[in-house]
Amino acid sequence: MNQSSLPPVGVVIVNWNLRDSLRETLLSFRAVDYPDLRIVVSDNASTDGSQEMVRREFPEVRLLAHERGLGYAKAASLALASVVNETRYVFSTTNDVLVAPDMIRLLVEYAEAHPEVGVVGCKIFFHEPADRLWSAGGFFFLGHPWHHGFLQRDGPRYSRVRECTFVTGCGFLLRSEALKKVGFFDERYVFYSEDAELCLRIREAGWRVVYLPTARMWHKTSTTLAKNRPVQLYYSTRNNLHLLDRHASVGKPLIRAAYLGLVCPAKMLLFVALGRWANARGIWRGIRDWRLGRFGWYEEHYAD
């Protein structure tokens, strides 16, 4: 496809107090070989100088400077809303990634050639070690979300285009037409599972979700919320149960029962055996709040 015929693409990056990592991510996008990128940083009231850094070093970037932390889902949704009407696609990602220079072009060329595709995901490697895969597309097993290729070395089995149940919001290209039809991330989730839930809504509206192995990026792990494992486990457990309730394609009664009766207890027992009681408690609290129909912030329900 001729460069001049490529449509404008939005890039949405959510940030909270990761100034130096955000800088590396923005430098990575500055090196992207694409004629019309419209980058939006949605900053959750960072106090580490992130907003000042963006204004000073990246004048081409549109900054949404929020006065308080909104959570990932809402901050990303506000950024999507700011750019969706002026672009044909939006690449939604995080502040802890590096991307290949040809990544956006490859994603857009595939989406342009396949109008039935609503979401296109990348081949994602760990930042360290850079030869290990983090995700080659997502699927559900026993009600739990998993990544193809996790911790594996790259190879032929991960080098084929694959239709997926979901692709991770660490980095995926969203068709603006699909977003206008189904909406953005579910803000009630705050953190975690919002990416899979959006993919499922787009699939249920008639579009395909596809993993494209030629589009590459690298992900730094254990940043921001992932450092607080009990709270991360709370959100991921609670939100995944809400997702299973909402989407029959992945949440049939037997599957939900397997997740509650096998997956969650196995994880809790493992954490107890390792002496990580707080992690097990995070899972239990996630189950409890799902049963109570609760969404929202962890801190709204627990004071520890």
Legacy VTK file of the C-alpha trace (Angstrom):
# vtk DataFile Version 3.0
C-alpha trace
ASCII
DATASET POLYDATA
POINTS 304 float
0.000 0.000 0.000
1.288 3.443 -0.948
2.277 5.529 2.089
0.222 8.479 0.876
-2.951 6.366 0.850
-2.627 5.203 4.458
-5.377 6.613 6.722
-4.665 8.628 9.889
-4.192 6.506 13.007
-4.615 7.512 16.623
-2.311 6.179 19.330
-3.631 6.148 22.893
-1.196 5.731 25.794
-2.292 5.728 29.443
0.293 6.855 32.008
0.613 7.073 35.760
3.935 7.978 37.369
6.182 6.212 34.862
7.876 9.245 33.356
11.079 7.572 32.173
9.322 4.542 30.745
6.765 6.798 29.049
9.612 8.759 27.475
11.048 5.541 26.014
7.624 4.556 24.698
7.108 7.949 23.035
10.603 7.874 21.498
9.742 4.452 20.128
6.604 5.828 18.477
8.522 8.837 17.189
10.611 6.348 15.183
7.535 4.638 13.694
7.412 4.642 9.896
3.880 5.960 9.385
2.793 9.221 7.736
-0.037 10.336 10.060
0.077 9.285 13.707
-1.966 11.270 16.224
-0.644 10.389 19.662
-2.617 11.028 22.841
-1.207 10.540 26.339
-3.925 10.203 28.967
-2.198 10.924 32.269
-3.732 9.868 35.575
-2.597 12.837 37.695
1.073 11.800 37.771
3.257 13.483 40.375
6.640 12.428 38.942
6.911 15.101 36.237
5.380 12.999 33.479
3.076 15.748 32.262
5.834 18.349 32.207
8.105 15.919 30.340
5.493 15.327 27.643
4.876 19.051 27.159
8.580 19.853 27.042
9.988 16.946 25.019
7.075 15.814 22.835
5.179 18.882 21.587
3.592 16.763 18.848
1.753 14.681 21.480
-1.727 15.591 22.671
-1.815 15.467 26.486
-4.956 14.787 28.497
-3.851 15.845 31.988
-6.380 14.526 34.483
-6.610 16.126 37.911
-7.123 12.792 39.659
-6.447 9.132 38.965
-9.233 7.696 36.839
-8.029 4.112 36.442
-6.858 2.594 33.195
-10.235 1.897 31.592
-11.645 5.416 31.991
-8.401 7.203 31.098
-8.056 5.089 27.955
-11.703 5.621 27.024
-11.381 9.396 27.293
-8.348 9.281 25.017
-10.158 7.038 22.529
-13.093 9.465 22.494
-10.730 12.360 21.764
-9.351 10.807 18.582
-11.864 8.241 17.272
-13.790 10.682 15.071
-10.701 11.882 13.214
-9.046 8.525 12.507
-9.939 5.226 10.860
-8.017 3.217 13.460
-6.743 3.712 16.993
-3.812 1.817 18.474
-4.384 1.506 22.219
-1.387 0.730 24.394
0.438 1.391 27.667
3.406 3.385 28.936
5.752 0.394 29.212
6.194 -0.770 25.610
8.596 -0.375 22.708
7.363 -0.877 19.160
8.968 -1.871 15.874
9.139 0.982 13.322
6.921 -0.892 10.852
4.353 -2.121 13.383
1.570 0.417 12.766
1.909 0.195 8.990
1.666 -3.616 9.034
-1.392 -3.538 11.310
-3.163 -0.944 9.166
-2.357 -2.679 5.887
-3.832 -5.908 7.244
-6.946 -4.157 8.559
-7.433 -2.294 5.269
-7.254 -5.585 3.350
-9.689 -7.289 5.771
-12.642 -4.972 6.509
-14.324 -7.713 8.545
-11.580 -7.433 11.178
-12.329 -5.115 14.089
-9.229 -5.680 16.227
-5.671 -6.604 15.235
-3.129 -7.609 17.864
0.673 -7.785 17.748
3.322 -10.346 18.504
4.492 -9.142 21.909
7.858 -10.036 23.408
9.125 -9.446 26.906
11.456 -6.478 27.115
13.807 -8.722 29.106
14.538 -11.347 27.894
13.710 -9.897 24.487
13.661 -13.296 22.753
10.783 -14.632 24.893
7.156 -14.165 23.915
4.707 -12.453 26.209
1.652 -12.872 23.968
0.825 -14.261 20.546
-2.920 -13.803 20.902
-5.328 -14.672 23.709
-7.808 -17.426 24.544
-9.887 -18.660 27.470
-9.439 -22.051 29.145
-11.575 -23.075 32.119
-12.824 -19.501 32.162
-9.325 -18.078 32.646
-7.647 -15.812 30.051
-4.336 -17.131 28.695
-1.755 -15.999 26.148
-0.509 -18.174 23.310
3.275 -18.473 23.447
3.749 -17.092 26.958
7.429 -17.453 27.986
8.204 -19.417 24.814
10.848 -18.666 22.231
9.497 -17.430 18.932
8.970 -20.043 16.239
6.812 -21.128 13.287
3.775 -21.918 15.427
3.640 -18.269 16.507
4.293 -16.891 13.023
0.869 -17.567 11.528
-2.091 -15.182 11.436
-4.590 -16.467 13.972
-8.154 -15.574 14.856
-8.386 -15.129 18.634
-10.967 -14.777 21.343
-9.123 -11.633 22.406
-5.800 -9.866 22.005
-4.187 -7.982 24.834
-4.685 -4.255 25.352
-0.953 -3.976 25.910
-1.113 -3.112 22.219
-3.933 -3.596 19.712
-5.295 -1.759 16.699
-9.009 -0.968 16.971
-11.232 -0.096 14.025
-12.885 3.245 14.790
-16.116 2.108 13.147
-16.316 -0.775 15.619
-15.647 1.505 18.591
-18.403 3.852 17.497
-20.788 0.911 17.398
-19.931 -0.909 20.649
-18.373 1.844 22.763
-15.036 2.020 24.546
-13.610 0.215 27.574
-16.025 -0.554 30.411
-14.960 2.049 32.982
-16.414 0.049 35.888
-13.569 -2.456 35.552
-10.990 0.228 36.510
-8.020 -2.088 35.749
-7.693 -5.535 34.130
-9.948 -7.575 31.799
-11.233 -4.395 30.131
-9.267 -5.289 26.978
-10.673 -8.819 26.658
-14.177 -7.558 27.407
-13.937 -4.954 24.630
-12.659 -7.575 22.186
-15.629 -9.805 23.042
-18.097 -6.987 22.442
-16.513 -6.257 19.071
-16.638 -9.971 18.148
-20.281 -10.197 19.187
-21.047 -7.181 16.970
-19.811 -9.167 13.960
-16.133 -8.277 13.546
-13.164 -10.633 13.808
-10.288 -10.351 16.299
-6.954 -11.332 14.753
-3.332 -11.803 15.836
-0.815 -10.544 13.258
2.674 -12.021 13.882
4.615 -9.649 11.634
3.673 -6.655 13.808
6.090 -6.689 16.759
6.438 -4.925 20.081
8.190 -5.410 23.433
6.583 -5.143 26.868
8.171 -4.268 30.191
6.389 -6.193 32.928
5.882 -5.626 36.682
5.173 -1.919 36.297
2.600 0.230 38.157
-0.277 -1.847 39.598
1.381 -5.199 38.842
3.810 -4.439 41.687
0.896 -4.693 44.137
0.070 -8.319 43.510
-2.862 -8.712 45.951
-4.706 -5.746 44.449
-3.911 -6.895 40.904
-5.325 -10.349 41.742
-8.439 -8.731 43.197
-9.167 -6.772 40.015
-8.291 -9.601 37.635
-10.453 -12.130 39.528
-13.450 -9.852 40.066
-13.435 -8.421 36.568
-12.964 -11.777 34.871
-15.992 -13.141 36.711
-18.062 -10.152 35.603
-16.808 -10.751 32.044
-17.825 -14.437 32.194
-21.274 -13.359 33.371
-21.665 -10.895 30.527
-20.394 -12.948 27.588
-21.972 -16.353 27.025
-19.376 -17.301 24.395
-16.718 -17.655 27.112
-18.839 -17.816 30.277
-21.192 -20.782 29.942
-22.309 -22.113 33.357
-19.927 -25.085 33.362
-16.999 -22.859 32.372
-17.800 -20.355 35.097
-18.102 -23.213 37.583
-14.686 -24.516 36.522
-13.149 -21.097 37.014
-14.703 -20.729 40.471
-14.284 -24.355 41.539
-10.896 -25.214 40.039
-8.844 -22.238 38.843
-9.423 -19.830 41.724
-8.999 -22.414 44.510
-5.843 -23.799 42.867
-4.306 -20.326 42.723
-5.296 -19.578 46.311
-3.852 -22.869 47.601
-0.607 -22.227 45.737
-0.244 -18.787 47.289
-1.035 -20.141 50.768
1.578 -22.886 50.308
4.102 -20.191 49.370
3.151 -18.144 52.413
1.629 -15.357 50.318
-1.585 -14.982 52.244
-2.290 -11.489 50.930
-2.378 -12.807 47.364
-4.897 -15.496 48.277
-6.977 -12.889 50.099
-6.944 -10.685 46.981
-8.507 -13.520 44.964
-11.075 -14.211 47.689
-12.047 -10.550 47.850
-12.434 -10.487 44.067
-14.836 -13.441 44.238
-16.730 -11.841 47.123
-17.216 -8.524 45.343
-18.307 -10.268 42.156
-20.984 -12.081 44.149
-22.045 -8.742 45.639
-22.212 -7.203 42.160
-19.517 -4.680 42.985
-17.380 -2.811 40.490
-15.232 0.251 41.126
-12.016 0.801 43.014
-10.447 -1.631 45.496
-9.951 1.255 47.918
-13.695 1.945 47.927
-14.293 -1.444 49.568
-11.114 -2.184 51.546
-9.024 0.058 53.788
-5.798 -1.976 54.038
LINES 1 305
304 0 1 2 3 4 5 6 7 8 9 10 11 12 13 14 15 16 17 18 19 20 21 22 23 24 25 26 27 28 29 30 31 32 33 34 35 36 37 38 39 40 41 42 43 44 45 46 47 48 49 50 51 52 53 54 55 56 57 58 59 60 61 62 63 64 65 66 67 68 69 70 71 72 73 74 75 76 77 78 79 80 81 82 83 84 85 86 87 88 89 90 91 92 93 94 95 96 97 98 99 100 101 102 103 104 105 106 107 108 109 110 111 112 113 114 115 116 117 118 119 120 121 122 123 124 125 126 127 128 129 130 131 132 133 134 135 136 137 138 139 140 141 142 143 144 145 146 147 148 149 150 151 152 153 154 155 156 157 158 159 160 161 162 163 164 165 166 167 168 169 170 171 172 173 174 175 176 177 178 179 180 181 182 183 184 185 186 187 188 189 190 191 192 193 194 195 196 197 198 199 200 201 202 203 204 205 206 207 208 209 210 211 212 213 214 215 216 217 218 219 220 221 222 223 224 225 226 227 228 229 230 231 232 233 234 235 236 237 238 239 240 241 242 243 244 245 246 247 248 249 250 251 252 253 254 255 256 257 258 259 260 261 262 263 264 265 266 267 268 269 270 271 272 273 274 275 276 277 278 279 280 281 282 283 284 285 286 287 288 289 290 291 292 293 294 295 296 297 298 299 300 301 302 303
